[in-house]
């Protein structure tokens, strides 16, 4: 059985956690391939509501393994906290595995994230302050600490940490004029992490390859969204990893041939957290009303999300980058009762039309949306479980989005729980 990827199609926060939880009962493993604790996936089921930042969103299904791949940067404190919370709710986490190749977010990464963002002033990117970016910098700069290093503190970890911390403390004290960090405190923390995580650490690349070779179904969980991709997003207002489909192969150690389905998740409107251009952003009473109805505040940061109408130019670009085989449309129910809804079908700059998503962020910031306006609907879509329950105007809106993206909509989400889902066509055979 091949792998199936669930990818964020916008700027993150599309509702991937709910969709992965919905699909996870059909697979043998849910595997996370990128990002860190800057991701926030909300899962609502009969066991409660879970805000997951590190643990894969399929963890609530019995018999489904959860795997954190080598492409993830691991916040061990967050991971251990989530495992404790899940266990307290009666959820078995013994089949949660962490790649020994994954990198660890160290205390100096978190501190430097905060100091660097503060130093940027008005040019701040809007990071979550979780140390994710600095951890990826160290990974690329070959100064990182890997999860497997925690299991050999004296032979591997201590010399690597001494070298890294000497460099980091010089930066912390001389550039940012902050107190240095203690190597003893960090080593003590690493010892604690090692003791508690040891049963979960393994060579997950081989584990995933074995599952695929045994014809097992594997669900690949993306974090953030394609428009935040380090290469393909609105740089520099992006994350530090590749949330798009290319990141899945690198972040798990699997070949492209192992992936037979790529499902893109989109909200029925647009949101974004942090800085960066967002052509279809709206303000005023409509934006405030939608934000409050949908409770659009960051799962990780708690910051209010920026609100916009559905951006079909960006969505079509996301489809092109990922080669999507199907689309999930979430939060359709949030638009219930609006007298009309809009879709951005193009951009214009100085009166000139643009029908592609610009790679130049300065140009993207100048783009003004070209809208189509569609009639709203008064009948509710909330909690609908079948197409026949969707009002005609809402269905017309869905079909137009499908046409503009250029990919069939396979699932419509009408609420936060598993049951509030319409599967138009089956995603996983």
N, C-alpha and C positions, 0 to 999 in steps of 0.2 A: 504494500500500500504506500503510495507516495505522500509527500508532505503538502500541507495546505497552509498558506500564509494569510494572516490577517494584518493589513497595513493601514495606517492612518493616512487618509487622503488629503487632509487639510493641514492646519497648524497644531495638530494634537487635540486632545479632549473630545474626540469624535464619538466616544462610547464604545471603544474597542473592548474594554473589560467585560461589559455586558454581553457582547457578541461572542467573545471567546468562551465565556461561561456557558452560553447557550449551546455552542457547538462542541464543547469539550466532552460531553457525555458520549460522543461518537468516536472518540479517539483513544489511543493508548498513552499518549504523552502530550503535554503542552510545554513548548520550549521557548524561552525568552532569548532573543539574540542580540540586543543592543540597549544602550542607554543605562541609566542607573536609577537612583531613588528620586530623580527629577520627574520620573513618570508617575502618574497617579491613575490607577484603574479601579473603578467602583464596580463591585459585584453585589447584586441583590438577589437572594434566593431564600428558600424556606429555612435556612440556618441563620439568616441575618443579613446585615449590610456590612461589607468589608471594603476598606480603603487599602488597596494593595499598591505598594511602590516597588517592591523587589520580587515578591513571590509571584510566579505565573498565575494567571487568572483562572486556570482550570483546576486549582487545588481543591475545590469543594466537592469534586466528583470522586467517589470511591473508586479505587483501582486505576486512577489516572495519574501517571507520574508527572511531576513538575520539575523542569530542568532549566537552570540558569546557565546559559552558554558562555563561551570564552569571550564573546564580544561585549559582554556586560561589565560595567565597573560596579563592584559590590560594596554597598554600605553595610558593613557587618552588623552594626548596632540596629539599623532599621530592619534588616533581614531577621535577626534574632528576635526583635520585638514583634514582628509580624507572625513568626512561628509560634511564639508564646501566646499571642492573641488567638490565633487559629486553634491551637490546642485547647485553650480554655473554652472554646465554643464547640468542642467535640469533634474537630476536624483532624484527621490523621495526616501528619506531615512527614511520616517516615520515608515516603517516596519522593522527597524533595532533594534534588541533587544540584551541586554547584561545581562548575568546571574548575579544575585546578589551574587552568590557564587564564581564568578571568582575573582582572586586576582589582586591587583593593583601594577603596577611597580612604586615604589616611587622614588623620587629624589636620595635618598641614595643608591638605588639599582644601578642606572646608574653610580654614582660616584664610588662605590665599584667595579663594573664590570671593569671600566677603571683602577683603582688602582691595582686590583688583577692581571689583565692581564699583566700590566707593570711589576709587581713584579716577574712574572714567567720568564721573560727574554727569553732565547732561548727555554725554554719549554712552551712558550705561546701556548694556544689551538687554537687561531684564532677566538675568539668570535666576535660578531657584536658590542659589547660595548653598547647594548641597555638596560642592566639591567635585562635581562631575567633570566639568571642563578641565580643571587642573589635573585630574586623574588621567584623562585621555592625553593631555599634553605630555605627562610623564611616560605614559605607555609608548607614545610615538618617539619620545626622546630617549627611550631605553633606560629610564630611571625608575620605572614602576615596580611595585611590589605585587606579586601574584598570589592568588589564594593558596596555591600549593606551597608557597614559601612559608606560610604560617605554620606548616607542619614540621618545619626544620628551623627552629628559631636560632640556634647557635651556629649551625653550619651554613645556612643560606640567608636567613632573614637579617640577623644582626649586622653582618658586614655591608649588606645592601642598604639597610636602613641608616647606618652610620654615614655612609657616603651621601645618601639622598638628603638626610636631615642637615648635614653640614652646609650643603648648598642652599636648602630651603631657609634655614635660620639666618644665613647671610642676607638673603633676600628680604625676609621678614623684618630683620632688625635694621638693616642699612637703607633699604628702599622705603619701607613702610613705617619704620621707627616703632615697631611693636616688640613686645617681650618675646624672647625665643621660646621654642617648645622643648620639653624635656624628653630625652631619648628613653629614660627609665619609664616615664609615664606611658609613652607609646608602646614600648616593649611589654609592659604589664597588660595594656589593653590588647595587644596582639596575642598574648598568652591566653587571655580569657576567650577571645574569638576562636583560637585554635582548638581549645578544649571543647567548646560547645558546637563548633561547626564540623569537627573531624568526621563524624558519621555521615555527613552529607557530601563530602568532597570526593570527587572522582574524575576520571578522564571522560567527560561527558561527550566529547566528539565521537569516541568509539561507541558509547552507549547509544547515541542517536543513530549512528550508522548501522549498528546491530538491529535496532528496532525497524529501520527501513528495510534491511536485508531479510528480516523475518516477516515482511508484509504487514507490519503494524502501521496504524495511522498516526501521524504526527502533525500537530497543529503548531505553526510557527507564530509566536506572538510578537508583534511589533510594538515599539514604544514611540511616543511623540507622533509626528506626522511628516509626510513627504516634503511639505513646504518648509520644514525645519531641518532638512537634510544638510549635512555639512558641505556637500558638493552641489546639490541641486536645489537647495532652498534659497531664501532671500538673504544671502550672506552680507554682512556678518551677523545678522539677527537670526541665528540658527543654533541648533544644538551641536554637540561635539562628536556625534556619531552619525551613522547612516540608517535612518529609520526606513528607507525605501527597500525594495526587494533585494538589491545588491548586497545590503548589509547582512541579510539572512545567511547567505552562503559563507561569508567571511566570519560572521559571528557565531556560527555553529559547526563549521568544518564539514559542510555537505556540498555536493556538486549541484549545479543548476538543474540537472536532469531529475533530481529528487523532488523538485517542486512542480506539481501539476496544476495547482490552483492558486491564484492570487486574488484575494478578496479585499477590495478597497472600501474603507468605512468613511462615510461622509455624514455630517449633520445636514439637516434640511435648511440650515442657514449657516453662517460662518462665525467663528469666534477665534480670538487670539489672545495670548497672555504675553506681556512684555513688549519691547520696542519692535520697530520694523514696519515697513509699509503693508497696508491692507486696503486695497482699492475699494472694496465694497463696504467699508466700515460706515456705520450710521451712528447718529447721536440724537440727543433729545428724548422726548417722551417715548417714542417707539423703541429705541434702544434700551432705555431704562425699564420699560414695561416688560420687554422680552427677557432681559437679564433677571428680573425678579421672578417672573413666571417660571423660568428654567433654572433658577438659582445658579447662574453662571459665575461661579467663583472657583478659582483653581483648587483642585484636589490636593496638590502639593503645597502651594503657596498661600492659598486663601485669598489671593488678589482678585478683584473683579475682572472678568474677561471682557475684552473688547468685542463688540457685537457688529455683525454685518449681514447683509443679504447673501444668499448663496452665490458664490463666484464660480461660474461655469468655465471661465477661461483658465483659472487656476486648477479646477477639477479635471479638465481635459488634459492639461499638462501633467498632472499627477498620474493620470491613467497612462499617458505615453511613457513616463519614466518607469512605471511598474509593470506594464503589460497585464493589466487586470483582466481576469476572466469573469469577474462578477463584482457587483457593488452592493453594499449595505447602506440604506438610508435610515439614519437614526433621528429621534426627537421630532418626528413629523407632528406629533401631538402638541408640541409647544406652539405651533402656528394656528391651532384651533381658535376660531373666533376673531382672527384678524380680518378686517374688511378686504384687504388685498395683500398680496405678497409679491416680492420682486425677485428677479434673477438677473445677475450681471452676465450679459452675453458677449461683452466686448469692452475694450478700453479705448480711450482717446487721450492724446497728448497734443496740446496746441491745435486742436481741431482735426488732427490726423488719427484715423482709426487704427487700432492695434488688435489683432485677433490671437496673438500668442503671448504667453507668460514671459516677460522680459527677464533675461539673466542679469541685466544691469540693475542693481537695487535702486540707484538714483533715478533711473528711468521709471522703474516700478512705482516709486514714491510720487511721481508726477502723474501717474495714470488716473484718469477719472472714469468712473463706471458708466457703461451704456446699459440701461436697464430694459427688461421686459416686465410689464406689470400683469399679474394674474389675479383673477377674482379669488377672494378667500372663501372659507366655508364655515358655516355655523354649526353643522352637525359634528359631533366629536369623533376624532380618530383615536383618542386616548383609550388604551387597553384593548384595542381591536385585535382580533386573532385571525381574521380572514379578509381577503380582498373585498368580498361583498359588503363588508362593514365600512369601507372607506368611501366617504362622500365623493361625488363625481368631480367637483372642483379640486379636491385634494388629489384624486387619482390623475387628473389632467396635469397637475403640477408635478407629480412624481414622474409621469411619462415624459414630460418636457425635460426634466433634469436628466433622465436616462438618455434621451436623445442627444442632449448637449455634451454629456460626458463621453458618449460613444461606447457604452458598455451596459449590459443588462443588469437591472436591479433585481437581486435574488432574495433579499431580505428587507423588510420594513419594520423598524422598531417603533412601537407605540407607547413605550413606558419603560421604566427601569428594571422590571423583573423579567425572569426567563419567559414567563407565560405571555407577556405583552409583546409578542413577536409574530410577524407574518412571514412565513417562508414561501416566497413565490415559486422558486424552483430550488431543489435540494442542492446545498453547497457541497456536502461531503457524501458521496454515494453510499 
